[in-house]
Amino acid sequence: MENNQNFEEIKERFSAADIDGKIEIYTTVRGLTVDQYKELLRMFPIKYLDRLEKAMG
């Protein structure tokens, strides 16, 4: 249950962040499930995916 609460907080921070903030959160948060990462990715603006890929690469 605590993990879900933490994820809700992460989602809120992710949603409110600018592009650089979203990239930082996506690339530094650990311990999420694949589905949770996918959920964050759905909230990421598609036109900036190249920047996210570079940050992850």
Phi, psi and omega in degrees: 000319181299322179300320178294321178296317177298319180294322177299320177295317178298316179300318179297315178298317181298314182297322183277344186284155171283182185301314180297322177295319178298317180297316180298314180298312184298324185269347183249338181288133181243158173087008177277157175279167177302317180296323178293318176299319178297321180296318176296319181298325177296335180272355184273133180297125187299329183291348179252012181301327179298323178293321178294317179300318178299316181296329181275338188281000000 
